[in-house]
Amino acid sequence: MKISINTTVNAPLKNVWEAWVNPKDIVQWNYATEEWICPDAKIELQPKGSFNYRMEAKDGSMGFNFEGVFTKIETHQVIEYALEDGRKVNTTFVEDTQGVTVEQSFDAEDEHSGKQQKKGWQAILNNFKQHVEQK
């Protein structure tokens, strides 16, 4: 099953792209709830380059690495990657008069319901929007 989410960010494309790919920005927005943090982000933005974003509960009770390999990069347009479990994610950036629409589609995993996954990924995308618009 594929899941899609999106948001429109009121900022120039260059700023949106930079906040998406810069580790200093990623750690500021890459979490689904206020109980979580992203204390570390490593990214090698090129085809076959890898990324690893550390996700942790603020209370230290749990954490995991969100990691994968980039399969396609078109600067200011598209980022595609494969997660370590083989699921694929596609992110597009489209600028228009309203701002930049960021859309993600991803293969669902089997552990959580599609509704839960959509809600979590959308929350992260909403944090991203807020981060960029407040910069």
ROBA-268601 format. One record per residue: residue number from 1; residue in three letters; y, x, z of N, C-alpha, C in turn. Coordinates in pm, whole numbers, plus 50000, padded with zeros to 5 digits. Each point is the difference from the previous one (the first is absolute). Example, Ala and Ser with C-alpha at 12.3 -4.5 7.8 and 13.67 -1.06 7.14 Angstrom:
BEGIN
TINU_seq_type_n.c2_n.c1_n.c3_ca.c2_ca.c1_ca.c3_c.c2_c.c1_c.c3
TINU_1_ala_49431_51319_50780_50119_49911_50000_50120_50090_50000
TINU_2_ser_50105_49965_49928_50119_50082_50006_50109_49923_50073
// end
This chain:
BEGIN
TINU_seq_type_n.c2_n.c1_n.c3_ca.c2_ca.c1_ca.c3_c.c2_c.c1_c.c3
TINU_1_met_49882_50083_50000_50118_49917_50000_50124_50088_50000
TINU_2_lys_50095_49966_49915_50130_50067_49995_50100_49919_50081
TINU_3_ile_50086_50069_50073_50107_49937_50076_50131_50057_49950
TINU_4_ser_50102_49916_49986_50131_50045_49954_50107_49959_50100
TINU_5_ile_50096_50091_50020_50116_49976_50086_50122_50054_49928
TINU_6_asn_50119_49956_50043_50122_50056_49940_50120_49973_50088
TINU_7_thr_50106_50073_49971_50130_49979_50063_50105_50053_49905
TINU_8_thr_50122_49953_50017_50112_50052_49922_50095_50071_50096
TINU_9_val_50026_50127_49972_50083_50085_50085_50139_50008_49938
TINU_10_asn_50100_49972_50080_50138_50006_49952_50051_50144_50013
TINU_11_ala_49961_50082_49905_50038_50142_49999_49972_50055_49860
TINU_12_pro_50063_50111_49965_49973_50062_49870_49856_50051_49991
TINU_13_leu_49947_49999_49879_49862_50044_49977_49974_50139_50055
TINU_14_lys_50093_50091_49981_49982_50138_50048_49977_50002_50151
TINU_15_asn_50076_49921_50074_49986_49995_50146_49867_49938_50042
TINU_16_val_49960_49894_49929_49873_49933_50031_49884_50095_49977
TINU_17_trp_50000_50065_49885_49893_50095_49967_49993_50111_50104
TINU_18_glu_50114_50058_50032_50004_50113_50094_49943_49959_50137
TINU_19_ala_50036_49882_50047_49950_49955_50130_49850_49973_49997
TINU_20_trp_49946_49968_49881_49857_49973_49987_49919_50129_50002
TINU_21_val_50057_50109_49951_49921_50123_49981_50038_50115_50092
TINU_22_asn_50102_49983_50082_50046_50108_50088_49937_49984_50138
TINU_23_pro_49924_50101_50047_49934_49989_50131_50095_49966_50114
TINU_24_lys_50124_50051_49996_50096_49970_50107_50035_49852_50004
TINU_25_asp_49996_49934_49885_50023_49856_49995_49872_49924_50033
TINU_26_ile_49888_50042_49944_49873_49929_50018_49971_49975_50148
TINU_27_val_50021_50101_50084_49970_49985_50143_50093_49899_50068
TINU_28_gln_50110_49965_49935_50094_49904_50057_49963_49854_49972
TINU_29_trp_49920_49975_49896_49972_49861_49962_49853_49965_49987
TINU_30_asn_49910_50096_50002_49861_49976_49966_49915_49954_50119
TINU_31_tyr_50023_49876_50043_49920_49937_50106_50016_49849_49986
TINU_32_ala_49900_49925_50044_50001_49854_49980_50064_49925_50116
TINU_33_thr_49991_50054_50122_50058_49933_50117_50072_50103_50086
TINU_34_glu_50081_49951_50090_50076_50089_50090_49910_50075_50097
TINU_35_glu_49874_49959_50011_49907_50069_50090_49940_50125_49936
TINU_36_trp_50030_50022_49873_49945_50112_49925_50110_50095_49954
TINU_37_ile_49960_50124_49971_50089_50101_49946_49927_50078_49890
TINU_38_cys_50076_50072_49922_49946_50093_49901_50058_50137_50035
TINU_39_pro_49933_50074_50089_50060_50125_50048_49999_50115_49900
TINU_40_asp_49920_49989_49894_49993_50111_49905_49967_49948_49861
TINU_41_ala_50064_50059_49900_49974_49965_49860_50000_50126_49917
TINU_42_lys_49892_50017_49927_49990_50113_49906_49977_49940_49862
TINU_43_ile_50072_50054_49900_49990_49942_49867_50021_50109_49895
TINU_44_glu_49910_50002_49903_50008_50089_49884_50008_49909_49878
TINU_45_leu_50122_49962_49964_50023_49896_49900_49982_50053_49858
TINU_46_gln_49876_49998_49957_49964_50036_49862_49859_49948_49976
TINU_47_pro_49964_49975_49874_49863_49957_49974_49900_50099_50059
TINU_48_lys_49901_49948_50066_49897_50075_50073_50051_50060_50130
TINU_49_gly_50129_49979_50031_50055_50042_50128_49958_49901_50108
TINU_50_ser_50000_50043_50122_49953_49915_50109_50115_49957_50091
TINU_51_phe_49970_49901_50083_50093_49961_50105_49917_49967_50123
TINU_52_asn_50064_50013_50116_49936_49968_50127_50110_49954_50095
TINU_53_tyr_49995_49872_50035_50095_49942_50093_49925_49967_50129
TINU_54_arg_50041_50059_50109_49936_49973_50130_50058_49872_50058
TINU_55_met_49914_49907_50036_50040_49874_50060_49943_49996_50141
TINU_56_glu_50085_49969_50099_49954_49999_50139_50065_49886_50077
TINU_57_ala_49925_49945_50094_50057_49905_50096_50092_50080_50092
TINU_58_lys_50116_49944_50034_50095_50070_50087_49939_50036_50134
TINU_59_asp_49907_49918_50049_49939_50027_50131_49886_50102_49992
TINU_60_gly_49973_50052_49879_49897_50102_49983_49858_49947_50001
TINU_61_ser_49982_49869_50002_49866_49942_50012_49917_50012_49873
TINU_62_met_50065_50015_49885_49925_50015_49875_50090_50059_49892
TINU_63_gly_49936_50046_49894_50073_50056_49887_49906_50030_49886
TINU_64_phe_50057_50021_49884_49920_50032_49882_50088_50070_49897
TINU_65_asn_49935_50067_49908_50070_50063_49887_49988_49908_49880
TINU_66_phe_50113_49969_49939_50005_49923_49876_50020_50103_49891
TINU_67_glu_49893_50023_49920_50008_50111_49906_49934_49967_49868
TINU_68_gly_50040_50076_49898_49946_49980_49868_50052_50103_49903
TINU_69_val_49974_49973_49872_50037_50092_49892_50077_49922_49893
TINU_70_phe_50111_50057_49957_50081_49936_49896_49928_50011_49865
TINU_71_thr_50000_49889_49928_49936_49997_49869_50102_49987_49887
TINU_72_lys_50120_49949_50032_50103_49985_49897_50137_49999_50069
TINU_73_ile_50090_50080_49945_50138_50004_50048_50092_49990_49879
TINU_74_glu_50086_49901_49998_50108_49990_49902_50127_49988_50082
TINU_75_thr_50076_50106_50011_50116_50007_50088_50090_49879_49983
TINU_76_his_50036_49941_50114_50087_49882_50009_49938_49874_49941
TINU_77_gln_49867_50003_49968_49937_49883_49939_49868_49960_50064
TINU_78_val_49905_50094_50006_49863_49966_50042_49940_50111_50085
TINU_79_ile_49929_49957_50104_49914_50089_50077_49866_49929_50015
TINU_80_glu_49894_50067_49957_49865_49947_50018_49919_50103_50077
TINU_81_tyr_49913_49950_50087_49913_50092_50074_49869_49932_50035
TINU_82_ala_49904_50085_50033_49869_49955_50048_49988_50042_50146
TINU_83_leu_49965_49905_50084_49977_50031_50141_49867_50072_50014
TINU_84_glu_49978_50061_50116_49877_50078_50017_49875_49914_49993
TINU_85_asp_50013_49868_50021_49884_49911_49988_49983_49947_49857
TINU_86_gly_50083_50048_49905_49988_49963_49860_50087_49883_49957
TINU_87_arg_50062_49929_50095_50088_49890_49961_50122_50054_49927
TINU_88_lys_50053_49920_49909_50113_50042_49918_50125_49922_50040
TINU_89_val_50115_50071_49993_50129_49941_50034_50098_50034_49889
TINU_90_asn_50077_49901_49958_50103_50017_49896_50133_49954_50058
TINU_91_thr_50102_50085_49989_50135_49967_50047_50096_50017_49885
TINU_92_thr_50080_49896_49972_50099_50007_49893_50140_49980_50057
TINU_93_phe_50097_50058_49931_50141_49995_50038_50078_49952_49878
TINU_94_val_50063_49883_50011_50074_49944_49887_50142_49966_50046
TINU_95_glu_50099_50065_49937_50139_49977_50036_50060_49892_49912
TINU_96_asp_50076_49911_50065_50076_49899_49925_50130_49974_50076
TINU_97_thr_50071_49895_49967_50129_49974_50063_49988_49963_50147
TINU_98_gln_49882_49959_50045_49978_49962_50140_49963_50119_50089
TINU_99_gly_49966_50113_49939_49954_50116_50075_49874_50056_49936
TINU_100_val_49911_50049_50082_49874_50058_49951_49884_49918_50058
TINU_101_thr_49922_49942_49911_49880_49929_50045_49886_50101_50009
TINU_102_val_49943_50008_50120_49884_50085_50025_49882_49906_50010
TINU_103_glu_49901_50021_49914_49881_49916_50003_49877_50089_50018
TINU_104_gln_49913_49958_50089_49875_50071_50021_49885_49904_49977
TINU_105_ser_49898_50050_49933_49873_49928_49991_49892_50098_50045
TINU_106_phe_49905_49947_50074_49897_50088_50056_49868_49926_50011
TINU_107_asp_49893_50078_49994_49866_49946_50021_49983_49971_50149
TINU_108_ala_49953_49882_50030_49976_49963_50140_49881_50079_50055
TINU_109_glu_50002_50020_50131_49885_50060_50067_49918_49888_50062
TINU_110_asp_49884_50033_50055_49906_49899_50048_50012_49968_50150
TINU_111_glu_50074_50082_50074_50003_49985_50146_50090_49886_50046
TINU_112_his_50114_49980_49933_50097_49898_50039_50014_49896_49890
TINU_113_ser_50044_49881_50037_50018_49894_49900_50112_50037_49903
TINU_114_gly_49996_49941_49882_50106_50022_49902_50135_49963_50056
TINU_115_lys_50005_49892_50076_50126_49954_50061_50054_50104_50097
TINU_116_gln_49913_50058_50083_50042_50104_50095_50052_50123_49927
TINU_117_gln_49928_50041_49895_50041_50119_49925_50135_49978_49933
TINU_118_lys_50017_49884_49939_50127_49969_49934_50114_50002_50102
TINU_119_lys_49978_49940_50115_50102_49995_50104_50038_50142_50048
TINU_120_gly_49900_50084_50023_50026_50136_50048_50074_50085_49898
TINU_121_trp_49953_49997_49875_50065_50079_49895_50141_49948_49973
TINU_122_gln_50018_49867_50006_50134_49944_49978_50094_50040_50113
TINU_123_ala_49951_50006_50123_50083_50044_50113_50048_50143_49980
TINU_124_ile_49913_50086_49951_50040_50139_49973_50106_50002_49890
TINU_125_leu_49980_49922_49896_50097_49994_49890_50134_49944_50050
TINU_126_asn_49996_49904_50089_50125_49948_50058_50071_50106_50082
TINU_127_asn_49924_50082_50076_50060_50111_50073_50065_50099_49904
TINU_128_phe_49934_50025_49888_50055_50090_49898_50135_49947_49952
TINU_129_lys_50005_49873_49963_50123_49938_49952_50111_50017_50103
TINU_130_gln_49971_49968_50124_50100_50011_50106_50047_50144_50016
TINU_131_his_49907_50094_49998_50035_50143_50014_50096_50043_49889
TINU_132_val_49967_49969_49877_50083_50044_49887_50138_49933_50005
TINU_133_glu_50003_49873_50028_50128_49929_50001_50091_50043_50115
TINU_134_gln_49942_50054_50106_50081_50047_50114_50044_50145_49986
TINU_135_lys_49947_50072_49902_50037_50141_49982_50141_50014_49947
// end
